[in-house]
Amino acid sequence: MKKRISLTTFLILFITISVNAQVSVNFETGLVITGYNDVRIPGNQGTFISLKDDLKPNADI
């Protein structure tokens, strides 16, 4: 009986490990353009910040 339980446990663990043993790689590419990105902090009376004009991104390709 003990041998049967050990064998069943081993088979369950082996099947679970072999199912999850996968390698996955995901690459995404695309162009990002900020045409209109204006905010006012806080609310309507706060300081106006244009994320397009005030911040300059550093693009690394």
N, C-alpha and C positions, 0 to 999 in steps of 0.2 A: 504494500500500500504506500509506503514512504517513497519507494522508487517511482511509482506512478505519479505521485504529487510532484516530485522533483522534476520528472520528465515533462509533465504538463506545464509547470512553472517555467522551465527552460524554453519550451516551445513558444509560449506566450511572449516571453521577453525577447526571444530571437526574432519572432515575426514583427513585433512592435519596433524593434531597433532597425530592422531591415527596411520597413516601410518608411521610417523617418530619415533614413540615410540618403538624402538627396541634396544636391548642390544646385543653387539657383542664383543666377546673376541677372540683374535688371538695369538697363541703361535707358536714360531718357534724354532727348535733345529737344531744343526748341529755341525760338526767339522771344525775348521778353522786351516789350516796349511800354514805357509809362507815358501815355498821352495826357491823361488828366488825373493828377494825384494831389489834390489840394485839401488841406485840413485846417481847422481853426480850433485852437486849444485855449481855454475850455469853451465849448458851445459856440454861440453866435457873436459874443463880444470879445473873445480872446484873441490871441496872436495868430495871424495868418501865416501858414507855412506851406510852401509849394514843394512837395517831395521831388518833383521833376526838375525844378530850377535851382533849389537851394542845396540839394545833395547831389554830388557827382559820383557815380559808381565807378569802380575799378574793374573793368572787364578783363578776365584772364581766359584765354582760349588755349 
